[in-house]
Amino acid sequence: MLKKSRTSKKQKANNPAQLDGIQIRLNSFGQIEKNFDAEQINSFLNENVPDKKKSGEEE
């Protein structure tokens, strides 16, 4: 049986235009490194993700 060769093609995720350029990495110590402000991502989530608690929906 032949082994499949692994390619190093990186697939780009289908992210909204507002999130272009945001990168999150883990360094060698396991710490999160990011290139954006947390307020930027929070404002994006507030605009685009419905809040279950405010809409009265239950799981």
Contacts in CASP RR format, 6 or more apart in sequence:
PFRMAT RR
TARGET T0000
AUTHOR 0000-0000-0000
METHOD contacts of the structure
MODEL  1
MLKKSRTSKKQKANNPAQLDGIQIRLNSFGQIEKNFDAEQINSFLNENVP
DKKKSGEEE
15 22 0 8 1.000
16 44 0 8 1.000
16 48 0 8 1.000
18 44 0 8 1.000
19 44 0 8 1.000
21 35 0 8 1.000
21 36 0 8 1.000
22 34 0 8 1.000
22 35 0 8 1.000
22 36 0 8 1.000
22 41 0 8 1.000
23 34 0 8 1.000
23 35 0 8 1.000
24 32 0 8 1.000
24 33 0 8 1.000
24 34 0 8 1.000
25 32 0 8 1.000
25 33 0 8 1.000
25 34 0 8 1.000
26 32 0 8 1.000
26 33 0 8 1.000
27 33 0 8 1.000
52 58 0 8 1.000
52 59 0 8 1.000
END
